[in-house]
Amino acid sequence: MKDKIHIVAHIEICGVIASGKSTITNILGELGYVPVLEKFEINPFLQQFYETPEDHALETEIAFLIQHYNHIKRAKKENKPFACDFSLLLDLVFADVTLSEKEKRVFLAVYNEISEQISLPDAIVYLTCDPAVLLERIKKRGRKVENNIDIDYLTKLDNAHSNRISEVKGKTKIITIDSKKYDFAHKTSDMKQVLSLLIKEIG
């Protein structure tokens, strides 16, 4: 890809599990952005969370929040345009679904402190996808840690995702991409269409 777009400083990708966040981030990497990729495997609580989510949700979500905060803070210090395959807004989505009200108050105390230091990104790429398609993709990629994910969990995440995106409309640029319609991870033609959309919307 030789196309370049007008660079904005900070982009976050917001999408439910298996929606194509890392693929979009790497596409943006070809357009001049430094890819900042989530290292989900270093979260020490993730396997325990998927086995018994009610027992390990709080530490899992806070660990991801702190990890993402650290990645963004470090990327900002480099003073180069960057794109993350995660989003602090998406951390709120997971908290909405997985945490009890008491746990969520603890999570929000940390989140609110972070939000004072790191504002909304210049743009959010919002990946939408039918939960049934997401579940099929999860099964195909075969990550052991994701074996217990079910359609109910994905549907709850999808609904919470939509609600949180609605809250930030008008506060930052939202670029919506239907990742069920566009199989940009496997079809070159779809990838090119998504590339054109990104150039149009961000440029």
URHU-V938379 format. One record per residue. N is the residue number from 1. SS is DSSP state (helix for helix, strand for strand, loop for the rest). OMEGA is omega in whole degrees, -180 to 180 (NA if undefined). D_CENTER is the distance of its C-alpha to the mean C-alpha in Angstrom with 2 decimals. Layout:
BEGIN
N|SS|OMEGA|D_CENTER / N|SS|OMEGA|D_CENTER
END
This chain:
BEGIN
1|loop|-179|23.48 / 2|loop|180|25.67 / 3|loop|173|24.29 / 4|loop|179|23.17 / 5|loop|175|21.68 / 6|loop|-172|22.30 / 7|loop|165|20.00 / 8|loop|-167|18.08 / 9|loop|-163|17.19 / 10|strand|178|13.52 / 11|strand|173|10.57 / 12|strand|179|6.86 / 13|strand|-175|4.64 / 14|strand|-179|3.55 / 15|strand|179|4.81 / 16|loop|-178|6.89 / 17|loop|176|8.15 / 18|loop|179|9.86 / 19|loop|177|8.82 / 20|loop|-176|9.05 / 21|helix|-178|6.04 / 22|helix|179|8.60 / 23|helix|178|11.37 / 24|helix|179|10.39 / 25|helix|179|9.94 / 26|helix|174|13.32 / 27|helix|177|14.82 / 28|helix|175|14.19 / 29|helix|178|15.80 / 30|helix|-178|18.81 / 31|loop|174|19.03 / 32|loop|179|19.50 / 33|loop|173|16.23 / 34|strand|179|15.88 / 35|strand|175|12.91 / 36|strand|-170|11.30 / 37|loop|178|10.01 / 38|loop|175|8.96 / 39|loop|-174|12.22 / 40|helix|-175|11.59 / 41|helix|-180|15.27 / 42|helix|175|16.55 / 43|loop|-172|15.59 / 44|loop|-175|19.17 / 45|loop|-170|18.61 / 46|helix|-180|16.13 / 47|helix|178|19.04 / 48|helix|180|21.03 / 49|helix|-178|18.36 / 50|helix|177|18.21 / 51|helix|179|22.00 / 52|loop|-174|22.72 / 53|helix|-178|19.73 / 54|helix|-178|22.19 / 55|helix|-171|23.55 / 56|helix|-177|20.58 / 57|helix|-173|17.74 / 58|helix|-178|18.42 / 59|helix|179|18.59 / 60|helix|-177|15.51 / 61|helix|178|13.26 / 62|helix|178|15.20 / 63|helix|177|15.04 / 64|helix|-180|11.24 / 65|helix|180|11.57 / 66|helix|178|14.44 / 67|helix|-179|13.01 / 68|helix|177|10.13 / 69|helix|-179|12.97 / 70|helix|180|15.23 / 71|helix|-178|13.22 / 72|helix|180|12.84 / 73|helix|179|16.47 / 74|helix|180|17.76 / 75|helix|179|16.22 / 76|helix|-179|17.81 / 77|helix|179|21.06 / 78|loop|178|21.26 / 79|loop|175|21.70 / 80|loop|178|20.09 / 81|loop|-177|17.45 / 82|strand|178|14.09 / 83|strand|-179|10.63 / 84|strand|175|7.66 / 85|loop|177|5.39 / 86|loop|180|3.28 / 87|loop|174|4.53 / 88|helix|176|7.80 / 89|helix|179|7.90 / 90|helix|174|5.53 / 91|helix|176|8.03 / 92|helix|179|10.62 / 93|helix|179|9.78 / 94|helix|177|10.37 / 95|helix|178|13.32 / 96|helix|-173|14.67 / 97|helix|-168|15.00 / 98|helix|-171|16.06 / 99|loop|170|18.15 / 100|loop|-180|21.71 / 101|helix|179|22.83 / 102|helix|179|24.44 / 103|helix|-178|21.48 / 104|helix|177|19.23 / 105|helix|177|21.81 / 106|helix|179|21.51 / 107|helix|-177|17.71 / 108|helix|176|18.08 / 109|helix|178|20.85 / 110|helix|-178|18.65 / 111|helix|-178|15.77 / 112|helix|177|18.49 / 113|helix|179|20.03 / 114|helix|-178|16.95 / 115|helix|177|16.44 / 116|helix|-179|20.02 / 117|helix|-178|19.36 / 118|loop|-178|16.09 / 119|loop|176|15.99 / 120|loop|177|13.45 / 121|loop|177|12.28 / 122|loop|178|14.74 / 123|strand|173|12.47 / 124|strand|171|9.20 / 125|strand|-174|8.71 / 126|strand|-178|8.31 / 127|strand|177|8.54 / 128|strand|178|11.16 / 129|loop|177|13.01 / 130|loop|-179|15.88 / 131|helix|179|15.29 / 132|helix|177|18.39 / 133|helix|178|17.04 / 134|helix|-180|13.91 / 135|helix|178|16.49 / 136|helix|179|18.65 / 137|helix|179|16.14 / 138|helix|180|15.43 / 139|helix|-179|19.21 / 140|helix|-177|19.82 / 141|helix|166|17.75 / 142|loop|175|19.58 / 143|loop|-176|17.72 / 144|helix|-176|20.16 / 145|helix|-176|17.82 / 146|helix|-174|16.30 / 147|loop|-174|19.81 / 148|loop|178|20.03 / 149|loop|180|17.07 / 150|loop|-175|18.80 / 151|helix|-180|18.55 / 152|helix|179|19.15 / 153|helix|-180|16.14 / 154|helix|179|13.85 / 155|helix|177|15.84 / 156|helix|178|15.49 / 157|helix|-179|11.70 / 158|helix|-180|12.03 / 159|helix|179|14.65 / 160|helix|179|13.06 / 161|helix|180|10.01 / 162|helix|-180|12.79 / 163|helix|-179|14.68 / 164|helix|176|12.30 / 165|helix|180|11.69 / 166|helix|-178|15.50 / 167|helix|-176|16.06 / 168|helix|176|14.75 / 169|strand|-176|16.41 / 170|loop|179|19.20 / 171|loop|175|17.80 / 172|strand|-178|15.53 / 173|strand|178|15.26 / 174|strand|177|13.13 / 175|strand|-175|13.13 / 176|strand|178|12.86 / 177|strand|178|13.01 / 178|strand|-176|14.33 / 179|loop|168|13.18 / 180|loop|-180|16.13 / 181|loop|-177|18.53 / 182|loop|177|17.45 / 183|loop|-173|17.38 / 184|loop|179|16.35 / 185|loop|-173|15.91 / 186|loop|-177|19.58 / 187|loop|-178|21.54 / 188|helix|-179|22.61 / 189|helix|178|23.67 / 190|helix|178|20.33 / 191|helix|180|18.62 / 192|helix|177|21.31 / 193|helix|178|20.78 / 194|helix|177|17.10 / 195|helix|179|18.28 / 196|helix|178|20.94 / 197|helix|180|18.69 / 198|helix|179|16.55 / 199|helix|-180|19.91 / 200|helix|-173|21.31 / 201|helix|-177|18.63 / 202|helix|-178|17.95 / 203|loop|NA|21.51
END
